[in-house]
Amino acid sequence: MQTPIVDRRARFRRSPVNCQGGTHRRGRRRRYPRVCLAFEGFYSSAERLLYAASGNLSLRGVYIKTLVPDASGTRATLRIRLPGSVAMMKIPARVVWSNQDGINGPVGMGVKFEGALPWQLKRMAATLIRRAGLRTLG
C-alpha cells in the first residue's frame, strides 16, 4: 500500500492533501514532509494516558486525534509501534499545539519529538519512505 507524502515545505497557501481529505493553511511552517499512517501507540503525560491508533507522522513529530488534548507545553512520553515493527519505540515529547473546539483546525494535538535517538529517527524515516512508495539509492 502506498501512502502519498504530504510535503508542506513549499511556500503556497494550501496543501493539496491532508489525512482527513481536506487542505491546511500551515504550509509555510513545515520543515519535514508528513505521511498519513496507521500506527499503534500510547501518549502519556501527568494528566492522561491516551491510545493513539493513527495520525500523521513526520521525523519531527506526530498529530494525535483526540477529543481531550493536553495544553501546549505539556511534556509527555510517546510509545509508538510502526507498521511492520514488533517493538514499541519510547520517545520523549512535548505538545506544541492543541485544539479542542475544531474551529481553527482539526480536533487533537500536535506533539513534537524531543530527544528521539538516531536509530529511532532512522526507523521512522525508513517507514515514511516505504509508505510513500519512494525508493532509496544504494
Contacts in CASP RR format, 6 or more apart in sequence:
PFRMAT RR
TARGET T0000
AUTHOR 0000-0000-0000
METHOD contacts of the structure
MODEL  1
MQTPIVDRRARFRRSPVNCQGGTHRRGRRRRYPRVCLAFEGFYSSAERLL
YAASGNLSLRGVYIKTLVPDASGTRATLRIRLPGSVAMMKIPARVVWSNQ
DGINGPVGMGVKFEGALPWQLKRMAATLIRRAGLRTLG
1 131 0 8 1.000
2 131 0 8 1.000
2 132 0 8 1.000
2 133 0 8 1.000
3 35 0 8 1.000
3 36 0 8 1.000
3 37 0 8 1.000
3 131 0 8 1.000
3 132 0 8 1.000
3 133 0 8 1.000
4 17 0 8 1.000
4 35 0 8 1.000
4 36 0 8 1.000
4 132 0 8 1.000
5 33 0 8 1.000
5 34 0 8 1.000
5 35 0 8 1.000
5 128 0 8 1.000
5 132 0 8 1.000
5 134 0 8 1.000
6 15 0 8 1.000
6 16 0 8 1.000
6 17 0 8 1.000
6 18 0 8 1.000
6 19 0 8 1.000
6 33 0 8 1.000
6 34 0 8 1.000
6 35 0 8 1.000
6 36 0 8 1.000
6 56 0 8 1.000
7 15 0 8 1.000
7 30 0 8 1.000
7 33 0 8 1.000
8 15 0 8 1.000
8 24 0 8 1.000
8 26 0 8 1.000
8 27 0 8 1.000
8 29 0 8 1.000
8 30 0 8 1.000
8 33 0 8 1.000
8 34 0 8 1.000
9 27 0 8 1.000
9 30 0 8 1.000
9 31 0 8 1.000
9 32 0 8 1.000
9 33 0 8 1.000
10 27 0 8 1.000
11 27 0 8 1.000
11 28 0 8 1.000
12 27 0 8 1.000
13 25 0 8 1.000
13 27 0 8 1.000
14 23 0 8 1.000
14 24 0 8 1.000
14 25 0 8 1.000
14 27 0 8 1.000
15 23 0 8 1.000
15 24 0 8 1.000
15 26 0 8 1.000
15 27 0 8 1.000
16 23 0 8 1.000
17 23 0 8 1.000
18 24 0 8 1.000
18 36 0 8 1.000
18 56 0 8 1.000
19 36 0 8 1.000
19 54 0 8 1.000
19 55 0 8 1.000
19 56 0 8 1.000
19 63 0 8 1.000
20 106 0 8 1.000
24 105 0 8 1.000
30 58 0 8 1.000
31 60 0 8 1.000
32 58 0 8 1.000
32 59 0 8 1.000
32 60 0 8 1.000
33 58 0 8 1.000
33 128 0 8 1.000
33 132 0 8 1.000
34 56 0 8 1.000
34 57 0 8 1.000
34 58 0 8 1.000
34 63 0 8 1.000
35 56 0 8 1.000
35 57 0 8 1.000
35 58 0 8 1.000
35 128 0 8 1.000
35 131 0 8 1.000
35 132 0 8 1.000
36 54 0 8 1.000
36 55 0 8 1.000
36 56 0 8 1.000
37 54 0 8 1.000
37 55 0 8 1.000
37 56 0 8 1.000
37 57 0 8 1.000
37 82 0 8 1.000
37 83 0 8 1.000
37 127 0 8 1.000
37 128 0 8 1.000
37 131 0 8 1.000
38 53 0 8 1.000
38 54 0 8 1.000
38 55 0 8 1.000
38 83 0 8 1.000
39 52 0 8 1.000
39 53 0 8 1.000
39 54 0 8 1.000
39 55 0 8 1.000
39 57 0 8 1.000
39 80 0 8 1.000
39 81 0 8 1.000
39 82 0 8 1.000
39 83 0 8 1.000
40 51 0 8 1.000
40 52 0 8 1.000
40 53 0 8 1.000
40 80 0 8 1.000
40 81 0 8 1.000
40 88 0 8 1.000
41 51 0 8 1.000
41 52 0 8 1.000
41 53 0 8 1.000
41 78 0 8 1.000
41 79 0 8 1.000
41 80 0 8 1.000
41 81 0 8 1.000
41 88 0 8 1.000
42 49 0 8 1.000
42 50 0 8 1.000
42 51 0 8 1.000
42 52 0 8 1.000
42 78 0 8 1.000
42 79 0 8 1.000
42 88 0 8 1.000
43 49 0 8 1.000
43 50 0 8 1.000
43 52 0 8 1.000
43 64 0 8 1.000
43 66 0 8 1.000
43 76 0 8 1.000
43 77 0 8 1.000
43 78 0 8 1.000
43 93 0 8 1.000
43 111 0 8 1.000
44 50 0 8 1.000
44 76 0 8 1.000
44 77 0 8 1.000
44 79 0 8 1.000
45 70 0 8 1.000
45 74 0 8 1.000
45 75 0 8 1.000
45 76 0 8 1.000
45 77 0 8 1.000
45 95 0 8 1.000
46 74 0 8 1.000
46 75 0 8 1.000
47 70 0 8 1.000
47 74 0 8 1.000
48 68 0 8 1.000
48 70 0 8 1.000
50 64 0 8 1.000
50 66 0 8 1.000
50 68 0 8 1.000
52 62 0 8 1.000
52 64 0 8 1.000
52 65 0 8 1.000
52 66 0 8 1.000
52 78 0 8 1.000
52 80 0 8 1.000
54 65 0 8 1.000
55 62 0 8 1.000
55 63 0 8 1.000
55 64 0 8 1.000
55 65 0 8 1.000
56 62 0 8 1.000
56 63 0 8 1.000
57 124 0 8 1.000
57 127 0 8 1.000
57 128 0 8 1.000
58 128 0 8 1.000
59 113 0 8 1.000
59 121 0 8 1.000
59 124 0 8 1.000
59 125 0 8 1.000
59 128 0 8 1.000
60 112 0 8 1.000
60 113 0 8 1.000
61 93 0 8 1.000
61 110 0 8 1.000
61 111 0 8 1.000
61 112 0 8 1.000
61 113 0 8 1.000
62 78 0 8 1.000
62 80 0 8 1.000
62 110 0 8 1.000
62 111 0 8 1.000
62 113 0 8 1.000
63 106 0 8 1.000
63 108 0 8 1.000
63 109 0 8 1.000
63 110 0 8 1.000
63 111 0 8 1.000
64 108 0 8 1.000
64 109 0 8 1.000
64 110 0 8 1.000
64 111 0 8 1.000
65 106 0 8 1.000
65 107 0 8 1.000
65 108 0 8 1.000
66 107 0 8 1.000
66 108 0 8 1.000
66 109 0 8 1.000
67 100 0 8 1.000
67 107 0 8 1.000
67 108 0 8 1.000
68 100 0 8 1.000
69 95 0 8 1.000
69 98 0 8 1.000
69 99 0 8 1.000
69 100 0 8 1.000
69 107 0 8 1.000
69 108 0 8 1.000
69 109 0 8 1.000
70 76 0 8 1.000
70 95 0 8 1.000
70 98 0 8 1.000
70 109 0 8 1.000
71 95 0 8 1.000
71 98 0 8 1.000
72 95 0 8 1.000
72 96 0 8 1.000
72 97 0 8 1.000
72 98 0 8 1.000
73 94 0 8 1.000
73 95 0 8 1.000
73 96 0 8 1.000
74 94 0 8 1.000
74 95 0 8 1.000
75 92 0 8 1.000
75 93 0 8 1.000
75 94 0 8 1.000
76 92 0 8 1.000
76 93 0 8 1.000
76 94 0 8 1.000
76 95 0 8 1.000
76 111 0 8 1.000
77 90 0 8 1.000
77 91 0 8 1.000
77 92 0 8 1.000
77 93 0 8 1.000
78 89 0 8 1.000
78 90 0 8 1.000
78 91 0 8 1.000
78 92 0 8 1.000
78 93 0 8 1.000
78 111 0 8 1.000
78 113 0 8 1.000
79 88 0 8 1.000
79 89 0 8 1.000
79 90 0 8 1.000
79 91 0 8 1.000
80 88 0 8 1.000
80 89 0 8 1.000
80 91 0 8 1.000
81 87 0 8 1.000
81 88 0 8 1.000
81 89 0 8 1.000
82 89 0 8 1.000
82 123 0 8 1.000
82 124 0 8 1.000
82 127 0 8 1.000
83 127 0 8 1.000
83 131 0 8 1.000
85 123 0 8 1.000
85 127 0 8 1.000
89 120 0 8 1.000
89 123 0 8 1.000
91 113 0 8 1.000
91 115 0 8 1.000
91 116 0 8 1.000
91 120 0 8 1.000
92 113 0 8 1.000
92 114 0 8 1.000
92 115 0 8 1.000
92 116 0 8 1.000
93 111 0 8 1.000
93 112 0 8 1.000
93 113 0 8 1.000
93 114 0 8 1.000
94 111 0 8 1.000
94 112 0 8 1.000
94 114 0 8 1.000
95 109 0 8 1.000
95 110 0 8 1.000
95 111 0 8 1.000
95 112 0 8 1.000
96 110 0 8 1.000
96 111 0 8 1.000
96 112 0 8 1.000
97 109 0 8 1.000
97 110 0 8 1.000
98 108 0 8 1.000
98 109 0 8 1.000
98 110 0 8 1.000
99 105 0 8 1.000
99 106 0 8 1.000
99 107 0 8 1.000
99 108 0 8 1.000
99 109 0 8 1.000
100 107 0 8 1.000
100 108 0 8 1.000
101 107 0 8 1.000
116 124 0 8 1.000
129 136 0 8 1.000
END
